[in-house]
Amino acid sequence: MTLKTFHFAGVASMNITQGVPRVKEIINASRNISTPIITAELQQPESQEFARKVKARIERTTLGEVTTYIEEVYLPNECCLLIRLDTERIRLLSLEVNVESIVYSICTSKLKLKPANVHIVSSSCIKVTPAARGAWLNLWLQQTARQLPSVLLKGLAKVPRAVIAADTHGAVTRYKLCVEGDGLRDVMATYGVNGNKTTSNNILEVYQTLGIEAAKSTIISEIQAVMEGHGMSVDRRHVQLLAGQMTARGEVLGITRYGLAKMKDSVLNLASVSACDECEICRNKFEIATFEDGGERWRRKMALL
């Protein structure tokens, strides 16, 4: 196994960490992994057009990606910002947006623009006017023009990119989505995604979304995938033992200093000790015996004096 390597996940434009760094992430139960990937199965895997529509619903799309220009307009009677939409690009990306939904996204963004200040000029043009006039009007137009391209129009905020992967091994080509980023719960809830077959390589996110048993299965499958990718064969029972130890206490604990401290109750230690430290009866008996022995020694010492 090499120290650092990357594996192309079905497409040449997306890669995931493999080798020793990936095994270290799994065993340590890292919260922030280097390349979080969500594999989303589709409800219609044979349709490429359907895959494009679902991709547009998941991938983050901002206003700056679908506009031709955002310019400042100064007229004798008014000053405003003019937004020209690129309708051809919106059609090619299969985005389910129109000028009304774009105006709604602008009004509900962090820019705090009121609906009375955002006007629809045509199907591809939007005008934004300032709320008040004053000495800071020019500065307001410049700041708003810089902030408008970052307004979220479609998709999930935590997903910067999604790629369509084609599986050509069978008789019929099947398509799926490789989503880069976090947000497993939101991806599974997206219309068109088969949530029963959607997986993620982030162990802690799977635990928070689907529970401890799903996290245990993910640990087993991820370790075996890394080993098989390098031509190494590991008995599944060894991996199951490791995954069971990491998830035995109902949460995912890494094989680290803090994780091992929470795994202090070993099964072998509990089986080899007659008195359990957690048992209230055994603790009370020990305290009573200690008190009685101490009192007897004290009485003997006073008698000698």
QUINOR-V885962 format. One record per residue. N is the residue number from 1. RES is the residue in three letters. SS is DSSP state (2 for helix, 1 for strand, 0 for the rest). OMEGA is omega in radians with two decimals (* if undefined). NEAR is the number of other C-alpha atoms within 8 Angstrom. Layout:
# QUINOR-V885962
n	res	ss	omega	near
N	RES	SS	OMEGA	NEAR
N	RES	SS	OMEGA	NEAR
This chain:
# QUINOR-V885962
n	res	ss	omega	near
1	MET	0	-3.13	5
2	THR	0	-3.09	6
3	LEU	0	3.13	7
4	LYS	0	3.10	9
5	THR	1	-3.12	8
6	PHE	1	-3.12	9
7	HIS	1	3.13	8
8	PHE	1	-3.02	10
9	ALA	0	3.06	9
10	GLY	0	3.14	7
11	VAL	0	-3.05	9
12	ALA	0	-3.07	7
13	SER	0	-3.13	5
14	MET	0	-3.13	8
15	ASN	1	3.12	10
16	ILE	1	-3.11	11
17	THR	1	3.12	12
18	GLN	1	3.08	12
19	GLY	0	-3.09	14
20	VAL	2	3.11	10
21	PRO	2	-3.14	10
22	ARG	2	3.09	10
23	VAL	2	3.11	11
24	LYS	2	3.10	8
25	GLU	2	-3.10	10
26	ILE	2	-3.07	13
27	ILE	2	3.13	8
28	ASN	2	-3.11	10
29	ALA	0	-3.10	12
30	SER	0	3.13	9
31	ARG	0	3.14	6
32	ASN	0	3.13	4
33	ILE	0	-3.01	8
34	SER	0	-3.11	5
35	THR	0	3.08	9
36	PRO	0	-3.11	12
37	ILE	1	3.06	13
38	ILE	1	3.11	15
39	THR	1	-3.05	11
40	ALA	1	3.03	16
41	GLU	1	-3.05	13
42	LEU	1	3.08	12
43	GLN	0	3.05	7
44	GLN	0	-3.02	8
45	PRO	0	-3.12	11
46	GLU	0	-3.06	8
47	SER	0	3.10	9
48	GLN	2	3.11	8
49	GLU	2	3.08	6
50	PHE	2	3.10	8
51	ALA	2	3.10	15
52	ARG	2	3.14	11
53	LYS	2	3.12	11
54	VAL	2	3.09	12
55	LYS	2	3.13	12
56	ALA	2	3.11	15
57	ARG	2	-3.07	12
58	ILE	2	-3.04	13
59	GLU	0	-3.11	14
60	ARG	0	3.13	15
61	THR	1	-3.12	10
62	THR	1	-3.11	12
63	LEU	2	-3.13	12
64	GLY	2	-3.12	9
65	GLU	2	-3.07	7
66	VAL	0	3.11	11
67	THR	1	3.06	11
68	THR	1	3.09	8
69	TYR	1	2.98	7
70	ILE	1	-3.02	10
71	GLU	1	3.10	8
72	GLU	1	-3.12	11
73	VAL	1	3.12	8
74	TYR	1	3.12	7
75	LEU	0	3.12	6
76	PRO	0	-3.07	4
77	ASN	0	-3.07	4
78	GLU	0	3.03	6
79	CYS	1	-3.08	10
80	CYS	1	3.03	12
81	LEU	1	-3.13	13
82	LEU	1	-3.12	12
83	ILE	1	3.11	13
84	ARG	1	-3.11	11
85	LEU	1	3.08	10
86	ASP	0	-3.07	10
87	THR	2	3.13	8
88	GLU	2	3.11	6
89	ARG	2	3.10	8
90	ILE	2	3.12	11
91	ARG	2	-3.13	8
92	LEU	2	3.13	7
93	LEU	0	-3.14	8
94	SER	0	3.14	9
95	LEU	0	3.13	11
96	GLU	0	3.14	7
97	VAL	0	3.01	10
98	ASN	0	-3.06	7
99	VAL	2	3.12	11
100	GLU	2	3.12	8
101	SER	2	3.09	9
102	ILE	2	3.08	10
103	VAL	2	3.10	12
104	TYR	2	3.11	8
105	SER	2	3.12	11
106	ILE	2	-3.11	11
107	CYS	2	-3.13	12
108	THR	0	3.13	9
109	SER	0	-3.13	10
110	LYS	0	-3.13	4
111	LEU	0	3.12	10
112	LYS	0	3.07	7
113	LEU	0	3.14	10
114	LYS	0	3.13	7
115	PRO	2	3.12	7
116	ALA	2	-3.13	5
117	ASN	2	3.13	10
118	VAL	1	-3.03	13
119	HIS	1	3.07	10
120	ILE	1	3.12	11
121	VAL	1	3.10	8
122	SER	1	-3.13	6
123	SER	0	-3.13	7
124	SER	0	-3.09	10
125	CYS	1	3.13	12
126	ILE	1	3.13	14
127	LYS	1	3.13	12
128	VAL	1	-3.13	11
129	THR	1	3.13	9
130	PRO	0	-3.12	11
131	ALA	0	-3.11	5
132	ALA	0	3.12	5
133	ARG	0	3.12	7
134	GLY	0	-3.09	5
135	ALA	0	-3.10	5
136	TRP	0	-3.09	7
137	LEU	2	-3.13	10
138	ASN	2	3.13	7
139	LEU	2	3.12	7
140	TRP	2	3.13	9
141	LEU	2	-3.12	12
142	GLN	2	3.13	9
143	GLN	2	-3.14	8
144	THR	2	3.11	9
145	ALA	2	3.10	12
146	ARG	2	-3.08	7
147	GLN	2	-3.10	9
148	LEU	2	-3.13	11
149	PRO	0	-3.12	10
150	SER	0	3.13	8
151	VAL	0	-3.13	12
152	LEU	1	3.14	12
153	LEU	1	-3.05	12
154	LYS	1	3.06	13
155	GLY	0	-3.10	12
156	LEU	0	-3.07	10
157	ALA	0	-3.09	7
158	LYS	0	-3.08	8
159	VAL	1	3.13	15
160	PRO	1	-3.06	9
161	ARG	1	3.04	9
162	ALA	1	-3.05	12
163	VAL	1	3.09	10
164	ILE	1	3.12	12
165	ALA	1	-3.11	10
166	ALA	1	3.09	9
167	ASP	1	-3.07	9
168	THR	0	-3.10	8
169	HIS	0	-3.10	5
170	GLY	0	3.12	6
171	ALA	0	-3.14	5
172	VAL	0	3.12	6
173	THR	0	3.14	10
174	ARG	1	-3.07	10
175	TYR	1	3.05	15
176	LYS	1	-3.09	13
177	LEU	1	2.99	15
178	CYS	1	-3.03	13
179	VAL	1	3.14	13
180	GLU	1	-3.14	12
181	GLY	1	3.13	12
182	ASP	0	-3.14	10
183	GLY	0	-3.12	8
184	LEU	2	-3.12	12
185	ARG	2	-3.13	7
186	ASP	2	3.12	8
187	VAL	2	3.12	10
188	MET	2	-3.13	11
189	ALA	0	3.14	8
190	THR	0	-3.14	10
191	TYR	0	-3.13	5
192	GLY	0	-3.14	8
193	VAL	1	3.07	14
194	ASN	1	-3.06	11
195	GLY	1	-3.12	9
196	ASN	1	-3.10	4
197	LYS	1	-3.13	7
198	THR	1	-3.09	12
199	THR	1	3.10	8
200	SER	1	3.11	13
201	ASN	0	3.07	9
202	ASN	0	-3.01	10
203	ILE	2	-3.08	12
204	LEU	2	3.10	11
205	GLU	2	3.06	10
206	VAL	2	3.11	14
207	TYR	2	-3.13	14
208	GLN	2	-3.08	7
209	THR	2	-2.99	8
210	LEU	2	3.10	9
211	GLY	0	-3.01	9
212	ILE	2	-3.14	11
213	GLU	2	3.08	8
214	ALA	2	3.09	10
215	ALA	2	3.10	14
216	LYS	2	3.10	11
217	SER	2	3.12	9
218	THR	2	3.10	12
219	ILE	2	-3.13	11
220	ILE	2	-3.08	12
221	SER	2	-3.12	8
222	GLU	2	3.13	10
223	ILE	2	3.12	11
224	GLN	2	3.11	11
225	ALA	2	3.11	8
226	VAL	2	-3.12	12
227	MET	2	-3.14	11
228	GLU	2	3.09	9
229	GLY	2	3.11	7
230	HIS	0	3.08	8
231	GLY	0	-3.13	6
232	MET	0	-3.12	7
233	SER	0	3.12	6
234	VAL	0	3.12	8
235	ASP	0	-3.09	6
236	ARG	2	-3.11	8
237	ARG	2	3.07	6
238	HIS	2	3.13	8
239	VAL	2	3.10	12
240	GLN	2	3.10	9
241	LEU	2	3.12	8
242	LEU	2	3.14	8
243	ALA	2	3.10	12
244	GLY	2	3.10	9
245	GLN	2	-3.13	7
246	MET	2	-3.06	12
247	THR	2	-3.04	12
248	ALA	0	-3.07	7
249	ARG	0	3.10	7
250	GLY	0	3.05	6
251	GLU	0	-3.10	9
252	VAL	0	-3.14	12
253	LEU	0	3.12	11
254	GLY	0	3.09	13
255	ILE	0	3.13	10
256	THR	0	-3.13	7
257	ARG	2	-3.10	6
258	TYR	2	3.12	7
259	GLY	2	3.12	10
260	LEU	2	3.11	11
261	ALA	2	3.10	7
262	LYS	2	3.11	8
263	MET	0	-3.02	8
264	LYS	0	3.14	6
265	ASP	0	3.14	7
266	SER	0	3.13	7
267	VAL	2	-3.13	6
268	LEU	2	3.12	6
269	ASN	2	3.13	8
270	LEU	2	-3.12	9
271	ALA	2	-3.07	7
272	SER	2	-3.12	6
273	VAL	0	-3.09	7
274	SER	0	-3.12	5
275	ALA	0	-3.12	6
276	CYS	0	3.13	8
277	ASP	0	-3.11	7
278	GLU	0	-3.07	5
279	CYS	0	-3.11	8
280	GLU	2	-3.12	7
281	ILE	2	3.13	6
282	CYS	2	-3.14	10
283	ARG	2	-3.14	10
284	ASN	2	3.10	8
285	LYS	2	-3.13	8
286	PHE	2	-3.14	8
287	GLU	2	3.13	8
288	ILE	2	-3.14	8
289	ALA	2	3.13	8
290	THR	2	3.14	8
291	PHE	2	-3.14	8
292	GLU	2	3.13	8
293	ASP	2	3.13	8
294	GLY	2	3.12	8
295	GLY	2	3.12	8
296	GLU	2	3.10	8
297	ARG	2	-3.14	8
298	TRP	2	3.12	8
299	ARG	2	3.12	8
300	ARG	2	3.14	8
301	LYS	2	3.12	8
302	MET	2	3.13	7
303	ALA	2	3.11	6
304	LEU	2	3.12	5
305	LEU	0	*	4
